[in-house]
Amino acid sequence: MKLITFLGITDYEEVEYRWHDLSKPTKFVQEALVRWLQPETTCVLLTKEARKKHWGDLCQRLQRHTQTVEGINIPDGKSEEELWEIFAAISKAVQEGDEIVFDITHGFRSLPMIALLTIAYLKQVKGVKVQYVLYGAYEARNDKDQVAPVFDLTPFADLLEWLVAAKMFTATGDSSELGRLIQEVQNDAYRNRGAYGENLPRALKNFGMALEEVSNDLLLARVPNLPDSIRRLAQRQSEANTEVGQWTQPLTLLLDKIAAAYAPFQDDSLPTQAKLIRWYLNHNHIVQAMTLAREWVVSYYAQQKSLSRDDAEDELNQRANNQENDELVQLWSSIRNIRNDLAHCGFGRAEGQVLSAASIRQNAEEVVKQVERLARQEAVDC
C-alpha cells in the first residue's frame, strides 16, 4: 500500500485524530495514518517552504511506521501551469496497479479537487486501486477533549465512476457499468464488515446482476429473453430500493430513468418490438436495429399470411428477387441490403460502392419509420 499525502506551512497543533475505533494524538495527521495503515511507502507532496518548516520533524515521525518515505517537491499552485505540474507529480508517484490511500487533509486551495480528479484519472489509466481517500478534520474537533474526526471521502472519489456509468446509460442505454458498481458496493461492504456491523446490504448485488442481464440481452439482441429479464429487474429494483438510498446514493437520481427506459419492452408483441427497433437506432445500435427489423418483417409477414417464419422468409425473398412493386417487399429489400452490408462489414461490394456510415444511418432511419407505420397499423387492427 502507498500513502499519498500533502504537507503545508500551517503551524499545526496537536490534537487526537480519531478514525472508527483508532486514535492517535499528534500534530501531523500523516503520523496517525501511517501508524494505522502501515503503508510500505509514504509519498509527501510539499512545497519548498513546507520542506523547510516541517519536513525534518514529519519525516522522522513517519519513518517509525513506514518502510519508505519520499518527499516530492511541488510548486505553490499559483497558476494553471503549476497546477498541471502538481498533477504530473501525483501521477509520477503512482505506479501501475498500486494500492493507494490519498490523504487530502493539508491540500491547500484547489489541491483537494486536483487530487480527487487525479484519482479518477489514475484509476482508469494506471489501474490503481484506491483504498481510501481521507481527511483529518481538525476544524471539526471537539473543543472539550480535542478529538478531531478523520472522514472517509472515498465515496466522493467514486462519484466520478458513477458519473461515467450514468453517462454510458443515458447515451447508449447500457447499464452494465452501473450494475457492476452496484455489485461492488455490496462486495466491499462484506469485505469490510467490521466497519459496518451487521447492517449490510443484501439486495444490491441481485439488483446489479439484473441490470447487467438486461443490458446483455439488449446489446446482444436476445429479444425473446428480454421481457423476462426486464420483469426480473423491476422486482430486484423494488427489493433493493431501501438499500440504494443507504448505500448507493449517486444511483437514486437514476432509478426512475432506469425503470422508464426498460419498462416499454416487457412483452414481445410486434408493436413492442417496433419500439425496441427505434430504441436501438436512437442509441446508435444500428446493427441491432437492422437485425431486429429484418426479423420483425418476417414475423409481420408470417402473421399477415398465416405462414411459418421459414415459409414467410422464402416468399419475401422470392418476391424481392422478382422486384415486385409492393411496400412491404421494398422494405424487405432495403433491410436485406443494409443488414447484409453490415454483416459483411462492407466487403463484397465493388470498389466505390461500399455504403458510407452516414448513408447507412440515413437508410436505417427510413427503414425504422416504415416499420413504425406498419406497427401502428398492426396495433389498430388488433
Secondary structure, DSSP 4 states (H G I P E B T S, - for coil): -EEEEEE--S----EEEEETTEEEEES-HHHHHHHHH--SEEEEEE-HHHIIIIIHHHHHHHTTT-SEEEEEE-----SHHHHHHHHHHHHHHS-TT-EEEEE-TT--TTHHHHHHHHHHHHHHHT--EEEEEEEE-GGG-BTTTTEEEEEE-HHHHHHHHHHHHHHHHHHH---HHHHHHHHHHHHHHHHTHHHHTT---SSHHHHHHHHHHHHHHHHTT-GGGHHHHHHHHHHHHHHHHHHHHHH-GGGGGGHHHHHHHHGGGSS--HHHHHHHHHHHHHTT-HHHHHHHHHHHHHHHHHHHHT--HHHHHHHHHHHHHTT---HHHHHHHHHHHHHHHHHTTTTTSPTT-SPPHHHHHHHHHHHHHHHHHHHHHHHHH-
